[in-house]
Amino acid sequence: MKILVVDDEILACNRLERLLKEEGMDDIKTSCDPLEALGLFMKDSFDIVFLDISMPQMSGLELANKLLEINPKCYIIFQTAYEEYALEAFEQGGMDYLLKPISTPKLQKALEKVTNFTKSSTLSNNKKIIAKYGQKLYLLNLDDIYYLEADLDEVIVRFSEGDGYVKRKISDMEKLLEGRNFFRIHRSCIVNVDKITSLETVEQSKLRVSFNGIKNTVTSSKDGAKAFREYLENQSY
């Protein structure tokens, strides 16, 4: 497996590289600059990226979003010295979270999880969305998402526990969700069709969309309603 280690501390980079080599990994590149790491990632194909969360110029969270946009199959493992970032979400999803200093047993466990994902071929079928709210990071499966709304240069992601923010354009999210039964009902809103419970026609033939499990509703544009009706007519239910 090809591995990229990104950490603004050179000693941390070198230490993790050494630990990885002790585990039999020899195809490793390191970078102390997130922008340089992004360039390396665009030129080469990496299976695993170890990302420090707190870095100057660009945080690990921001870099992860960019990397997953380029290659959703990449397996990202966050690392940091700050325990308050340790969220249960990282234990439940396809990514891992390692607290510095990284121990050999925890590194072995993370590598084993990657191997298991690769063998079962589920990695390529499970895109993840990383959303942030305050100091919390949420690792979301696409099935967790009800809808997404544009908010200036970010996107609000609505899921059962609340809202999170992704620093991407709504058009970028539309491309990421293509083929996953999400539909853009408005220039600033994308809905998860599988989460919809009812549709109500409102003024100017627009559609008000209700979802299973949350009280929130969203309203389409007039053109979006027409396109969505056509989309639904072509689906088999």
C-alpha positions in Angstrom: 0.0 0.0 0.0 1.2 3.5 -0.8 1.1 5.8 2.2 1.4 9.6 2.6 2.2 11.1 6.0 1.3 14.8 6.5 2.4 16.6 9.7 3.8 20.1 10.2 6.2 18.6 12.8 9.2 16.9 11.1 10.0 14.8 14.1 6.4 13.4 14.2 6.6 12.7 10.4 9.9 10.8 10.9 8.7 8.9 13.9 5.5 7.7 12.1 7.5 6.8 9.0 9.8 4.7 11.2 6.8 2.9 12.8 5.2 2.2 9.5 8.4 0.7 8.2 8.6 -1.5 11.2 5.2 -2.8 10.2 6.5 -3.7 6.8 5.3 -0.6 4.9 8.0 0.7 2.6 6.2 2.8 0.0 5.9 6.0 2.1 6.1 9.7 1.4 6.1 12.4 4.0 5.3 16.1 3.9 5.4 18.9 6.6 3.4 21.2 4.3 -0.3 20.6 3.6 -0.2 22.4 0.3 2.8 20.4 -0.8 1.0 17.2 0.3 -2.0 18.2 -1.8 0.3 18.5 -4.8 1.8 15.1 -4.1 -1.6 13.6 -3.8 -2.7 15.1 -7.2 0.3 13.6 -8.9 0.3 10.1 -7.3 -2.2 7.6 -6.0 -2.1 6.9 -2.3 -4.1 4.2 -0.4 -3.7 5.7 3.1 -3.1 9.3 4.3 -2.1 10.0 7.9 -3.2 13.6 8.6 -2.4 15.8 11.5 -5.5 17.9 12.4 -3.8 21.1 13.6 -1.5 22.5 10.8 -0.8 26.0 9.6 -2.1 27.2 6.2 -4.6 24.4 6.0 -6.1 22.1 8.7 -6.2 18.4 8.4 -9.9 18.5 8.2 -9.8 20.9 5.2 -7.1 18.9 3.5 -9.1 15.7 4.0 -12.1 17.2 2.2 -9.9 18.1 -0.7 -8.2 14.7 -0.8 -11.5 12.8 -0.7 -12.9 14.9 -3.5 -9.9 13.9 -5.6 -10.0 10.2 -4.6 -13.0 9.0 -2.5 -11.4 5.6 -2.2 -8.5 6.9 -0.1 -8.4 5.9 3.5 -7.7 8.8 5.8 -6.4 8.4 9.4 -6.4 11.6 11.5 -3.7 12.1 14.2 -3.3 14.9 16.8 -1.9 15.6 20.2 -5.3 17.1 21.4 -7.5 14.6 23.1 -10.6 16.7 22.8 -10.9 15.9 19.1 -11.4 12.2 19.9 -15.0 11.7 18.7 -16.9 8.4 18.6 -17.6 9.1 14.9 -14.1 8.1 14.0 -14.5 4.8 15.8 -17.7 4.0 13.9 -16.8 4.9 10.3 -14.2 4.0 7.7 -11.6 6.4 9.1 -9.6 6.2 12.3 -8.3 8.7 14.9 -4.9 8.2 16.5 -3.8 10.2 19.5 -0.1 11.3 19.6 2.3 9.8 20.5 1.0 7.0 18.3 1.6 3.5 19.8 2.5 0.5 17.8 -0.7 -1.5 18.8 -3.0 1.3 17.8 -1.1 1.8 14.5 -1.4 -2.0 13.9 -5.1 -1.9 14.5 -5.6 1.0 12.1 -3.6 -0.7 9.4 -5.6 -3.9 10.0 -8.9 -2.1 9.5 -7.6 -0.7 6.2 -6.7 -4.2 5.1 -10.1 -5.6 6.0 -11.9 -2.8 4.1 -9.8 -3.4 1.1 -10.4 -7.2 1.1 -14.1 -6.8 1.4 -14.2 -4.1 -1.3 -16.4 -1.9 0.8 -14.0 1.0 0.8 -14.9 2.0 -2.7 -18.6 1.8 -2.0 -18.7 3.9 1.1 -18.1 7.6 0.5 -17.8 9.7 3.6 -18.7 13.3 4.3 -16.7 15.1 7.0 -18.8 17.9 8.6 -17.8 20.3 11.3 -19.8 22.2 14.0 -17.9 24.2 16.5 -15.1 22.0 17.7 -16.8 18.8 16.8 -16.1 16.7 13.6 -18.7 14.4 12.3 -17.9 11.5 9.9 -21.1 10.8 8.0 -22.2 8.0 5.8 -24.3 9.2 2.9 -27.2 7.4 4.3 -27.0 9.6 7.4 -27.7 12.8 5.4 -31.2 14.2 4.9 -30.4 17.3 2.8 -27.6 19.8 2.1 -28.0 23.6 1.7 -25.6 26.2 0.3 -24.5 28.8 2.8 -22.1 31.4 1.2 -18.9 29.4 0.6 -19.9 26.5 2.7 -22.6 23.8 2.7 -24.8 22.9 5.6 -25.3 19.2 6.0 -28.4 18.1 7.9 -28.3 14.8 9.7 -30.3 13.3 12.6 -28.1 14.8 15.3 -28.2 18.3 13.9 -26.2 20.3 11.3 -22.6 20.4 10.3 -20.6 22.5 7.8 -18.5 21.4 4.9 -16.3 23.9 3.2 -17.2 23.2 -0.4 -19.6 24.6 -3.0 -23.0 23.0 -3.5 -22.0 22.2 -7.1 -19.0 20.2 -5.8 -21.3 18.3 -3.4 -23.7 17.5 -6.3 -20.8 15.9 -8.2 -19.7 13.9 -5.2 -23.3 12.6 -4.7 -23.9 11.8 -8.3 -25.5 8.4 -8.7 -26.4 8.1 -5.0 -30.2 9.0 -5.2 -29.6 12.6 -4.2 -31.4 15.3 -6.2 -30.9 19.0 -6.4 -34.3 20.5 -6.0 -33.1 24.1 -5.8 -29.9 25.9 -6.8 -29.0 25.9 -3.1 -30.5 22.6 -1.9 -29.9 18.9 -2.5 -32.1 16.2 -0.9 -31.6 12.6 -0.1 -34.5 11.0 -1.9 -34.4 7.9 0.3 -35.1 10.0 3.4 -38.3 11.7 1.9 -41.6 10.8 3.4 -43.9 13.2 1.6 -44.1 16.0 -1.0 -46.6 18.8 -0.9 -47.4 21.2 -3.7 -47.2 24.8 -2.6 -47.2 28.2 -4.3 -46.1 28.4 -7.9 -46.1 24.6 -8.3 -43.1 24.3 -5.9 -42.7 21.3 -3.7 -42.3 21.2 0.1 -40.3 18.2 1.1 -40.7 16.4 4.4 -38.4 13.8 5.8 -38.6 10.7 8.0 -37.2 11.3 11.5 -36.8 15.1 11.5 -39.3 18.0 11.5 -37.4 20.2 9.1 -38.8 20.7 5.6 -37.2 22.3 2.5 -38.9 23.9 -0.5 -37.9 23.4 -4.1 -37.7 26.0 -6.8 -40.4 25.9 -9.6 -37.9 24.5 -12.1 -36.5 22.1 -9.5 -40.0 20.8 -8.7 -40.7 20.1 -12.4 -37.3 18.3 -12.8 -37.8 16.4 -9.6 -41.3 15.2 -10.6 -39.8 13.9 -13.9 -37.0 12.2 -11.9 -39.4 10.4 -9.6 -41.6 9.3 -12.5 -38.6 7.5 -14.0 -37.8 5.7 -10.8 -39.1 2.3 -10.0 -40.8 2.1 -6.6 
